[in-house]
Amino acid sequence: MSGKPFHTLPIPSIFHSDKSNQPFTECKVCQKDIIRSGEPYIIEKAYGQDLTKGRREVVFELAYCMDCVQQINESLSQESRDKIQAYFKENTDIDKRDQELKKYELFETDIWLQNCIVKNKSMDEVDEFQIYALCIGNDILFHQAPYMVCGDAIDEVMELLSNKSLDILNDLMSDILDLPPNYDELLKRPTPLIF
């Protein structure tokens, strides 16, 4: 295996926009061209069970430039940021997972997304989950990501947030998300960027 800190591949379709069936091209917050910028960015997609249709569907999907990720994280209270960091440090070992997958050169997105990084539940075991990818240009970077976080873990993280942080996330999400009508409930439990 090479000494590179991460492996890259073209962004797989699971991290394309479900609305357009195309790769994301701009930051949802500031509209920066994330492909041409040459800077890293995050893709986040949330999935939920639509009980009326009896199938899983994308609830929301976003691409964020790293400047906006940093601004969003810095807008959260220090207490909330500290609690989130402690939660993931206590409940995950991202570095160990990263090393194990790289050791065996397992650079297939499905393998990296197979189980929740906190609860170790598979996608098939959960009704809700979110997936995250770190990308640059048209490539996904295999470095601590991609990964999946199940709804149970997201709920636990949300309970750690201060009221100030919850208000900030609610305002942000209501401004940038176009949720299907049956998912309006999600605005009551926005997700902090877990990156």
C-alpha positions in Angstrom: 0.0 0.0 0.0 1.3 3.5 -0.8 2.3 6.0 1.9 -0.5 8.4 0.9 -2.7 9.4 3.9 -5.8 8.7 1.9 -7.1 6.9 -1.2 -9.3 8.6 -3.7 -11.9 7.4 -6.2 -14.5 9.1 -8.3 -17.5 10.1 -6.1 -19.9 7.1 -6.2 -23.6 7.6 -7.1 -24.7 7.2 -3.5 -23.1 10.6 -2.8 -24.7 12.2 -5.9 -27.8 14.4 -5.5 -30.9 12.3 -5.6 -32.8 15.3 -7.0 -30.6 15.7 -10.0 -28.9 12.3 -10.3 -25.7 14.4 -10.7 -22.7 15.2 -8.5 -23.1 18.2 -6.2 -21.5 21.3 -7.6 -22.0 24.0 -5.0 -22.1 24.5 -1.2 -25.7 24.6 0.0 -24.9 27.4 2.4 -22.7 29.9 0.5 -23.2 28.6 -3.1 -19.4 28.3 -3.6 -18.5 26.2 -6.6 -17.1 23.2 -4.7 -15.7 21.4 -7.8 -13.7 24.3 -9.2 -12.5 25.6 -5.8 -10.2 22.6 -5.5 -10.9 22.7 -1.7 -12.2 19.8 0.4 -15.9 19.6 1.1 -18.5 17.5 2.9 -21.5 15.7 1.5 -24.2 14.7 4.0 -27.3 12.7 3.1 -30.1 11.7 5.5 -32.3 8.7 4.9 -35.6 7.8 6.5 -38.4 5.3 6.1 -41.4 6.6 4.3 -44.2 4.5 5.9 -46.7 5.7 3.3 -44.6 4.3 0.5 -43.0 1.5 2.5 -39.5 2.3 1.5 -36.4 4.2 2.5 -35.8 7.6 0.8 -33.5 10.6 1.0 -34.9 13.1 3.5 -32.2 15.7 2.8 -28.9 16.1 1.1 -26.3 18.8 1.4 -22.8 19.6 0.3 -20.9 22.0 2.5 -17.6 23.7 1.8 -15.1 23.5 4.6 -15.4 27.2 5.3 -19.1 26.8 6.0 -18.5 23.6 8.0 -16.1 25.6 10.2 -18.5 28.5 10.6 -21.4 26.2 11.5 -19.3 24.4 14.1 -17.9 27.6 15.5 -21.5 29.0 15.8 -22.4 26.1 18.3 -21.7 26.8 21.9 -18.3 25.6 23.2 -20.2 23.4 25.7 -22.0 21.6 22.8 -18.8 21.2 20.7 -17.0 19.8 23.8 -19.8 17.3 24.5 -20.0 16.2 20.8 -16.3 15.7 20.7 -16.3 13.7 23.9 -19.2 11.6 22.7 -17.5 10.5 19.6 -14.1 10.0 21.4 -15.9 7.7 23.9 -18.1 5.8 21.4 -16.0 5.5 18.3 -12.5 4.8 17.2 -12.4 6.4 13.7 -8.7 6.2 13.5 -8.6 2.5 14.2 -11.4 1.9 11.7 -9.6 4.0 9.1 -6.3 2.0 9.6 -8.1 -1.4 9.4 -9.9 -0.6 6.2 -6.8 0.9 4.6 -4.6 -2.0 5.8 -6.7 -4.4 3.7 -7.1 -1.9 0.9 -10.9 -1.9 1.3 -11.8 1.1 -0.8 -15.4 0.3 -1.6 -17.9 2.9 -0.3 -20.4 0.2 0.6 -17.9 -1.3 3.1 -17.2 2.0 4.7 -20.9 2.8 5.0 -22.0 -0.7 6.1 -22.3 -0.1 9.8 -23.0 2.9 12.1 -19.6 4.1 13.4 -21.2 4.5 16.9 -23.7 1.7 17.3 -22.3 -0.8 14.8 -25.8 -1.4 13.4 -26.1 -2.1 9.7 -28.2 0.0 7.4 -30.7 -2.8 7.2 -31.2 -2.7 11.0 -32.2 1.0 11.2 -35.0 3.1 9.9 -33.0 6.4 9.8 -29.4 7.1 9.2 -27.1 9.7 7.7 -24.0 9.2 5.5 -21.0 11.5 5.2 -18.2 11.9 2.7 -15.1 14.0 2.5 -14.5 15.0 -1.1 -12.3 17.2 -3.3 -13.2 18.0 -6.8 -14.9 15.0 -8.3 -13.2 12.5 -5.9 -14.2 11.0 -2.6 -11.3 10.8 -0.1 -11.0 7.7 2.0 -9.7 9.2 5.2 -11.8 8.6 8.3 -14.8 8.9 5.9 -17.1 7.9 4.3 -19.2 6.8 7.2 -22.7 6.2 8.4 -24.4 7.3 11.7 -27.7 5.7 12.6 -30.7 7.6 14.0 -30.2 6.3 17.5 -26.7 7.8 17.6 -27.9 11.1 16.1 -30.6 11.3 18.8 -28.0 10.9 21.5 -25.9 13.6 20.0 -28.9 16.0 19.8 -29.5 15.5 23.5 -26.0 16.9 24.2 -26.7 20.2 22.5 -27.4 23.4 24.4 -30.6 25.3 23.6 -28.5 28.0 21.9 -26.9 25.4 19.6 -30.3 23.8 18.8 -31.7 27.2 17.9 -28.8 27.9 15.6 -29.1 24.5 13.8 -32.9 24.9 13.6 -32.5 28.3 11.9 -29.8 27.0 9.5 -31.7 23.9 8.5 -35.0 25.8 8.0 -33.1 28.2 5.7 -31.4 25.7 3.5 -33.5 22.5 3.5 -36.4 21.7 1.3 -37.8 18.7 3.2 -40.6 16.5 1.9 -43.9 17.4 3.8 -43.9 14.2 5.8 -40.4 15.0 7.2 -41.1 18.4 8.7 -40.6 16.8 12.1 -36.9 16.6 11.3 -36.5 20.4 11.7 -37.3 19.8 15.3 -34.2 17.7 15.5 -31.5 19.1 13.2 -28.3 17.3 12.9 -25.0 18.9 13.9 -22.2 18.3 11.3 -20.5 15.3 12.6 -17.2 16.0 11.0 
